[in-house]
């Protein structure tokens, strides 16, 4: 799909790496922008823009500034599901780490950086949940508009 077929404002939206999760329905296509937290060493919030036209899904690749066909809704769902599954595993690890720190606290074994560690985990989890909440709201719009 040619990027020039999109409305100018929509092109700006999908090119923005910090655009919030949202869904737009245009007469010729629909756009789903999903901001998804990803954890490597730190939490990063990445924005993925999908264009849906004639039941074919495209993802915007910011590195090469092009739309790449990914296939059907199922393929788009698979892409998003992999991102969310990885995130769930990492968040579960955060919860486990918090439990371990709390157990040490209850045993009166307090590390010097205890409060910094636990607050970082809780701050990251709070950010992740907040970003995902907005992503959920944007996906609800798909069922209303399509």
TORPA-4810 file (N, C-alpha, C, O; in nm, 3 decimals):
<nodes>
NODE_1_0.085_-0.119_0.000_0.000_0.000_0.000_0.089_0.123_0.000_0.191_0.129_0.069_X
NODE_2_0.049_0.220_-0.077_0.126_0.342_-0.090_0.089_0.439_0.023_-0.029_0.465_0.047_X
NODE_3_0.188_0.490_0.091_0.168_0.582_0.201_0.096_0.709_0.157_0.023_0.770_0.235_X
NODE_4_0.116_0.749_0.033_0.055_0.872_-0.019_-0.097_0.862_-0.034_-0.163_0.964_-0.056_X
NODE_5_-0.153_0.742_-0.021_-0.297_0.727_-0.029_-0.366_0.767_0.101_-0.489_0.776_0.107_X
NODE_6_-0.287_0.790_0.206_-0.343_0.827_0.335_-0.359_0.978_0.347_-0.288_1.056_0.284_X
NODE_7_-0.455_1.017_0.429_-0.475_1.157_0.462_-0.347_1.211_0.527_-0.280_1.140_0.601_X
NODE_8_-0.313_1.336_0.499_-0.190_1.398_0.550_-0.180_1.390_0.702_-0.074_1.360_0.757_X
NODE_9_-0.291_1.417_0.770_-0.290_1.411_0.917_-0.265_1.269_0.967_-0.201_1.249_1.070_X
NODE_10_-0.317_1.170_0.895_-0.296_1.032_0.934_-0.150_0.991_0.913_-0.095_0.913_0.991_X
NODE_11_-0.089_1.044_0.809_0.054_1.015_0.787_0.135_1.069_0.904_0.224_1.001_0.955_X
NODE_12_0.105_1.190_0.947_0.175_1.248_1.063_0.153_1.162_1.188_0.246_1.140_1.266_X
NODE_13_0.030_1.113_1.206_0.000_1.030_1.323_0.081_0.901_1.324_0.140_0.865_1.426_X
NODE_14_0.084_0.832_1.211_0.155_0.704_1.210_0.306_0.722_1.214_0.378_0.632_1.257_X
NODE_15_0.355_0.837_1.170_0.500_0.862_1.175_0.547_0.898_1.315_0.666_0.888_1.344_X
NODE_16_0.456_0.940_1.400_0.493_0.982_1.536_0.519_0.859_1.623_0.430_0.775_1.642_X
NODE_17_0.638_0.848_1.676_0.672_0.735_1.763_0.613_0.751_1.903_0.617_0.658_1.983_X
NODE_18_0.558_0.867_1.931_0.498_0.888_2.064_0.347_0.907_2.058_0.285_0.950_2.156_X
NODE_19_0.287_0.876_1.944_0.142_0.891_1.931_0.071_0.794_2.026_0.109_0.677_2.033_X
NODE_20_-0.030_0.841_2.097_-0.102_0.750_2.188_-0.183_0.646_2.111_-0.210_0.662_1.992_X
NODE_21_-0.220_0.541_2.180_-0.306_0.439_2.118_-0.435_0.504_2.073_-0.495_0.585_2.145_X
NODE_22_-0.478_0.467_1.953_-0.601_0.526_1.900_-0.648_0.443_1.781_-0.574_0.361_1.727_X
NODE_23_-0.771_0.466_1.743_-0.828_0.401_1.625_-0.903_0.506_1.544_-0.982_0.582_1.598_X
NODE_24_-0.877_0.509_1.413_-0.944_0.601_1.322_-1.011_0.519_1.213_-0.954_0.423_1.161_X
NODE_25_-1.129_0.559_1.180_-1.198_0.496_1.068_-1.217_0.601_0.959_-1.287_0.701_0.979_X
NODE_26_-1.155_0.580_0.847_-1.163_0.669_0.730_-1.248_0.597_0.627_-1.264_0.475_0.635_X
NODE_27_-1.302_0.668_0.532_-1.388_0.603_0.432_-1.314_0.496_0.350_-1.375_0.401_0.302_X
NODE_28_-1.182_0.513_0.334_-1.106_0.420_0.251_-1.021_0.319_0.330_-0.976_0.219_0.274_X
NODE_29_-1.001_0.345_0.456_-0.913_0.260_0.537_-0.939_0.289_0.685_-1.009_0.383_0.720_X
NODE_30_-0.880_0.206_0.769_-0.882_0.229_0.915_-0.739_0.227_0.965_-0.652_0.164_0.905_X
NODE_31_-0.717_0.295_1.076_-0.584_0.300_1.137_-0.596_0.261_1.283_-0.681_0.312_1.356_X
NODE_32_-0.510_0.170_1.324_-0.498_0.134_1.465_-0.356_0.166_1.508_-0.260_0.113_1.453_X
NODE_33_-0.344_0.253_1.606_-0.213_0.283_1.663_-0.212_0.226_1.804_-0.297_0.258_1.886_X
NODE_34_-0.115_0.141_1.831_-0.104_0.076_1.961_0.030_0.112_2.025_0.136_0.086_1.968_X
NODE_35_0.023_0.171_2.142_0.145_0.194_2.222_0.155_0.076_2.317_0.065_0.049_2.397_X
NODE_36_0.266_0.007_2.306_0.285_-0.114_2.385_0.415_-0.103_2.463_0.521_-0.078_2.406_X
NODE_37_0.407_-0.123_2.594_0.529_-0.126_2.674_0.608_-0.253_2.642_0.552_-0.361_2.625_X
NODE_38_0.739_-0.237_2.633_0.827_-0.352_2.613_0.943_-0.337_2.711_0.991_-0.226_2.735_X
NODE_39_0.986_-0.449_2.766_1.090_-0.445_2.867_1.213_-0.519_2.816_1.207_-0.638_2.782_X
NODE_40_1.323_-0.446_2.811_1.452_-0.510_2.789_1.526_-0.492_2.921_1.505_-0.570_3.013_X
NODE_41_1.609_-0.393_2.933_1.667_-0.359_3.062_1.581_-0.256_3.133_1.574_-0.253_3.256_X
NODE_42_1.516_-0.173_3.054_1.425_-0.070_3.105_1.292_-0.083_3.030_1.285_-0.150_2.927_X
NODE_43_1.190_-0.020_3.083_1.061_-0.016_3.014_1.069_0.087_2.902_1.106_0.202_2.924_X
NODE_44_1.034_0.043_2.783_1.025_0.132_2.668_0.883_0.126_2.616_0.822_0.018_2.611_X
NODE_45_0.831_0.239_2.578_0.696_0.243_2.521_0.711_0.261_2.371_0.762_0.363_2.324_X
NODE_46_0.666_0.162_2.295_0.677_0.166_2.149_0.539_0.177_2.087_0.443_0.115_2.132_X
NODE_47_0.532_0.257_1.983_0.407_0.281_1.914_0.409_0.207_1.781_0.501_0.222_1.701_X
NODE_48_0.306_0.126_1.757_0.293_0.051_1.633_0.168_0.100_1.560_0.060_0.103_1.617_X
NODE_49_0.185_0.137_1.434_0.073_0.187_1.354_0.035_0.083_1.248_0.119_0.037_1.170_X
NODE_50_-0.094_0.048_1.247_-0.147_-0.048_1.151_-0.251_0.021_1.063_-0.334_0.098_1.111_X
NODE_51_-0.244_-0.008_0.935_-0.343_0.041_0.839_-0.420_-0.082_0.792_-0.360_-0.183_0.755_X
NODE_52_-0.552_-0.072_0.793_-0.636_-0.181_0.747_-0.715_-0.131_0.626_-0.793_-0.036_0.635_X
NODE_53_-0.693_-0.196_0.513_-0.763_-0.158_0.390_-0.802_-0.286_0.317_-0.717_-0.371_0.290_X
NODE_54_-0.930_-0.297_0.285_-0.980_-0.415_0.212_-0.942_-0.546_0.282_-0.901_-0.642_0.217_X
NODE_55_-0.954_-0.549_0.414_-0.924_-0.666_0.499_-0.778_-0.710_0.493_-0.746_-0.823_0.529_X
NODE_56_-0.692_-0.622_0.449_-0.548_-0.649_0.451_-0.485_-0.550_0.549_-0.517_-0.431_0.547_X
NODE_57_-0.395_-0.600_0.634_-0.331_-0.516_0.735_-0.188_-0.486_0.696_-0.115_-0.570_0.644_X
NODE_58_-0.150_-0.363_0.722_-0.015_-0.315_0.696_0.038_-0.256_0.827_-0.039_-0.203_0.907_X
NODE_59_0.168_-0.264_0.846_0.231_-0.200_0.961_0.327_-0.094_0.908_0.395_-0.113_0.807_X
NODE_60_0.330_0.018_0.979_0.421_0.124_0.937_0.559_0.097_0.996_0.574_0.084_1.118_X
NODE_61_0.658_0.089_0.910_0.797_0.068_0.953_0.866_0.204_0.956_0.894_0.263_0.851_X
NODE_62_0.893_0.252_1.076_0.952_0.386_1.090_1.096_0.394_1.041_1.142_0.501_1.002_X
NODE_63_1.167_0.284_1.041_1.306_0.286_0.997_1.317_0.312_0.847_1.405_0.385_0.802_X
NODE_64_1.228_0.251_0.770_1.234_0.270_0.625_1.121_0.359_0.574_1.107_0.382_0.454_X
NODE_65_1.039_0.410_0.668_0.924_0.499_0.639_0.834_0.444_0.529_0.800_0.514_0.433_X
NODE_66_0.796_0.318_0.545_0.707_0.252_0.449_0.605_0.167_0.521_0.624_0.127_0.636_X
NODE_67_0.495_0.139_0.450_0.397_0.044_0.499_0.434_-0.095_0.448_0.462_-0.113_0.330_X
NODE_68_0.436_-0.191_0.539_0.467_-0.328_0.502_0.345_-0.415_0.527_0.284_-0.410_0.634_X
NODE_69_0.309_-0.493_0.428_0.193_-0.581_0.443_0.224_-0.692_0.543_0.328_-0.758_0.534_X
NODE_70_0.132_-0.709_0.639_0.150_-0.820_0.733_0.043_-0.926_0.717_0.052_-1.034_0.775_X
NODE_71_-0.060_-0.896_0.637_-0.162_-0.996_0.607_-0.298_-0.962_0.664_-0.344_-0.848_0.658_X
NODE_72_-0.361_-1.063_0.719_-0.498_-1.051_0.767_-0.505_-0.993_0.908_-0.403_-0.964_0.971_X
NODE_73_-0.630_-0.977_0.957_-0.650_-0.937_1.096_-0.584_-1.038_1.190_-0.529_-1.001_1.294_X
NODE_74_-0.591_-1.164_1.152_-0.530_-1.269_1.235_-0.379_-1.248_1.248_-0.322_-1.267_1.355_X
NODE_75_-0.315_-1.209_1.139_-0.171_-1.183_1.143_-0.139_-1.062_1.230_-0.041_-1.063_1.304_X
NODE_76_-0.221_-0.957_1.220_-0.202_-0.842_1.306_-0.222_-0.882_1.452_-0.146_-0.840_1.540_X
NODE_77_-0.323_-0.963_1.477_-0.348_-1.013_1.612_-0.232_-1.096_1.665_-0.196_-1.086_1.782_X
NODE_78_-0.175_-1.177_1.579_-0.060_-1.259_1.618_0.059_-1.172_1.657_0.126_-1.197_1.757_X
NODE_79_0.084_-1.067_1.577_0.192_-0.973_1.607_0.172_-0.909_1.745_0.263_-0.907_1.827_X
NODE_80_0.050_-0.857_1.768_0.020_-0.791_1.895_0.023_-0.890_2.011_0.070_-0.858_2.120_X
NODE_81_-0.028_-1.010_1.986_-0.031_-1.112_2.091_0.109_-1.148_2.138_0.132_-1.166_2.258_X
NODE_82_0.203_-1.160_2.045_0.342_-1.190_2.082_0.400_-1.081_2.171_0.469_-1.109_2.269_X
NODE_83_0.372_-0.955_2.135_0.421_-0.842_2.216_0.361_-0.847_2.357_0.432_-0.829_2.456_X
NODE_84_0.231_-0.871_2.365_0.163_-0.873_2.494_0.208_-0.994_2.577_0.228_-0.981_2.698_X
NODE_85_0.222_-1.109_2.515_0.268_-1.230_2.587_0.407_-1.207_2.648_0.432_-1.244_2.763_X
NODE_86_0.497_-1.147_2.570_0.631_-1.117_2.623_0.622_-1.020_2.740_0.692_-1.036_2.840_X
NODE_87_0.537_-0.921_2.727_0.519_-0.823_2.834_0.464_-0.888_2.960_0.511_-0.859_3.070_X
NODE_88_0.366_-0.975_2.945_0.308_-1.044_3.062_0.415_-1.123_3.136_0.420_-1.121_3.259_X
NODE_89_0.500_-1.193_3.063_0.608_-1.270_3.126_0.701_-1.180_3.206_0.742_-1.214_3.317_X
NODE_90_0.735_-1.065_3.148_0.826_-0.972_3.217_0.759_-0.910_3.340_0.823_-0.894_3.444_X
NODE_91_0.631_-0.876_3.329_0.559_-0.818_3.444_0.546_-0.922_3.555_0.558_-0.888_3.673_X
NODE_92_0.522_-1.047_3.519_0.516_-1.153_3.620_0.651_-1.163_3.693_0.656_-1.186_3.814_X
NODE_93_0.757_-1.145_3.618_0.891_-1.146_3.679_0.905_-1.028_3.775_0.963_-1.045_3.883_X
NODE_94_0.855_-0.912_3.740_0.857_-0.796_3.830_0.782_-0.828_3.960_0.831_-0.798_4.069_X
NODE_95_0.665_-0.889_3.946_0.586_-0.923_4.066_0.662_-1.021_4.155_0.661_-1.010_4.278_X
NODE_96_0.728_-1.117_4.092_0.808_-1.213_4.168_0.921_-1.141_4.242_0.947_-1.170_4.359_X
NODE_97_0.989_-1.050_4.175_1.099_-0.975_4.237_1.048_-0.892_4.355_1.115_-0.882_4.458_X
NODE_98_0.931_-0.832_4.340_0.872_-0.754_4.450_0.843_-0.845_4.569_0.871_-0.810_4.683_X
NODE_99_0.786_-0.962_4.542_0.758_-1.059_4.650_0.886_-1.100_4.722_0.889_-1.111_4.844_X
NODE_100_0.991_-1.123_4.645_1.119_-1.161_4.706_1.172_-1.049_4.796_1.219_-1.075_4.907_X
NODE_101_1.164_-0.926_4.750_1.209_-0.812_4.830_1.124_-0.798_4.957_1.177_-0.771_5.065_X
NODE_102_0.993_-0.816_4.943_0.906_-0.807_5.060_0.935_-0.918_5.160_0.933_-0.895_5.281_X
NODE_103_0.962_-1.039_5.110_0.996_-1.150_5.200_1.122_-1.118_5.280_1.128_-1.144_5.400_X
NODE_104_1.222_-1.060_5.214_1.344_-1.021_5.284_1.314_-0.915_5.389_1.371_-0.917_5.498_X
NODE_105_1.227_-0.824_5.357_1.187_-0.720_5.452_1.123_-0.783_5.576_1.156_-0.745_5.689_X
NODE_106_1.033_-0.877_5.555_0.964_-0.942_5.667_1.060_-1.024_5.752_1.035_-1.047_5.871_X
NODE_107_1.168_-1.068_5.692_1.271_-1.142_5.767_1.374_-1.048_5.828_1.475_-1.091_5.884_X
NODE_108_1.346_-0.919_5.814_1.435_-0.815_5.867_1.573_-0.815_5.801_1.674_-0.782_5.863_X
NODE_109_1.574_-0.854_5.676_1.697_-0.850_5.595_1.674_-0.741_5.491_1.611_-0.765_5.388_X
NODE_110_1.726_-0.625_5.518_1.698_-0.511_5.431_1.827_-0.471_5.360_1.928_-0.436_5.422_X
NODE_111_1.820_-0.477_5.228_1.933_-0.430_5.147_1.936_-0.278_5.149_1.835_-0.212_5.174_X
NODE_112_2.053_-0.224_5.123_2.068_-0.077_5.122_1.976_-0.011_5.021_1.918_0.095_5.048_X
NODE_113_1.963_-0.072_4.906_1.883_-0.009_4.800_1.742_-0.068_4.791_1.678_-0.060_4.686_X
NODE_114_1.695_-0.127_4.899_1.563_-0.191_4.901_1.453_-0.098_4.849_1.380_-0.133_4.757_X
NODE_115_1.443_0.021_4.908_1.335_0.111_4.871_1.345_0.155_4.725_1.244_0.170_4.657_X
NODE_116_1.466_0.176_4.677_1.485_0.214_4.536_1.443_0.102_4.442_1.379_0.126_4.340_X
NODE_117_1.478_-0.021_4.478_1.442_-0.135_4.394_1.290_-0.154_4.388_1.232_-0.165_4.280_X
NODE_118_1.229_-0.156_4.504_1.085_-0.183_4.506_1.006_-0.070_4.440_0.907_-0.095_4.372_X
NODE_119_1.050_0.053_4.460_0.980_0.166_4.399_0.998_0.166_4.247_0.906_0.205_4.174_X
NODE_120_1.114_0.125_4.198_1.135_0.118_4.053_1.040_0.014_3.991_0.976_0.041_3.889_X
NODE_121_1.031_-0.103_4.054_0.940_-0.205_4.003_0.796_-0.154_4.002_0.724_-0.169_3.903_X
NODE_122_0.755_-0.095_4.110_0.616_-0.047_4.121_0.589_0.068_4.024_0.480_0.076_3.967_X
NODE_123_0.686_0.155_4.007_0.670_0.266_3.911_0.658_0.211_3.769_0.573_0.255_3.692_X
NODE_124_0.743_0.114_3.735_0.738_0.055_3.601_0.605_-0.017_3.578_0.545_-0.003_3.471_X
NODE_125_0.559_-0.092_3.676_0.432_-0.163_3.662_0.317_-0.064_3.645_0.227_-0.087_3.564_X
NODE_126_0.320_0.043_3.720_0.216_0.146_3.709_0.215_0.206_3.567_0.108_0.223_3.508_X
NODE_127_0.331_0.237_3.514_0.342_0.290_3.378_0.287_0.189_3.277_0.211_0.226_3.187_X
NODE_128_0.326_0.065_3.291_0.282_-0.041_3.199_0.130_-0.052_3.200_0.067_-0.056_3.094_X
NODE_129_0.071_-0.057_3.318_-0.075_-0.071_3.328_-0.146_0.050_3.269_-0.249_0.036_3.203_X
NODE_130_-0.092_0.169_3.292_-0.154_0.291_3.240_-0.153_0.292_3.087_-0.254_0.323_3.024_X
NODE_131_-0.039_0.258_3.028_-0.027_0.256_2.881_-0.119_0.149_2.823_-0.184_0.172_2.721_X
NODE_132_-0.124_0.032_2.886_-0.210_-0.075_2.836_-0.358_-0.040_2.847_-0.437_-0.080_2.762_X
NODE_133_-0.396_0.033_2.950_-0.535_0.073_2.966_-0.580_0.157_2.846_-0.689_0.135_2.793_X
NODE_134_-0.497_0.252_2.803_-0.531_0.333_2.686_-0.532_0.249_2.559_-0.613_0.273_2.469_X
NODE_135_-0.443_0.151_2.551_-0.443_0.062_2.434_-0.573_-0.018_2.429_-0.629_-0.038_2.321_X
NODE_136_-0.620_-0.063_2.544_-0.746_-0.138_2.549_-0.862_-0.050_2.503_-0.947_-0.095_2.427_X
NODE_137_-0.865_0.074_2.549_-0.971_0.166_2.507_-0.971_0.184_2.356_-1.078_0.189_2.294_X
NODE_138_-0.853_0.193_2.296_-0.848_0.214_2.151_-0.895_0.090_2.075_-0.956_0.103_1.969_X
NODE_139_-0.869_-0.029_2.127_-0.915_-0.150_2.057_-1.065_-0.166_2.070_-1.129_-0.225_1.982_X
NODE_140_-1.123_-0.116_2.177_-1.270_-0.122_2.191_-1.336_-0.044_2.079_-1.445_-0.080_2.034_X
NODE_141_-1.273_0.062_2.034_-1.330_0.145_1.926_-1.339_0.067_1.796_-1.423_0.098_1.712_X
NODE_142_-1.254_-0.032_1.777_-1.260_-0.113_1.655_-1.395_-0.181_1.643_-1.456_-0.181_1.536_X
NODE_143_-1.442_-0.237_1.752_-1.568_-0.312_1.750_-1.687_-0.217_1.731_-1.791_-0.257_1.679_X
NODE_144_-1.671_-0.094_1.772_-1.779_0.003_1.757_-1.782_0.057_1.615_-1.890_0.077_1.559_X
NODE_145_-1.664_0.082_1.555_-1.657_0.152_1.426_-1.653_0.060_1.305_-1.697_0.098_1.197_X
NODE_146_-1.602_-0.060_1.322_-1.593_-0.150_1.204_-1.719_-0.234_1.194_-1.732_-0.315_1.102_X
</nodes>
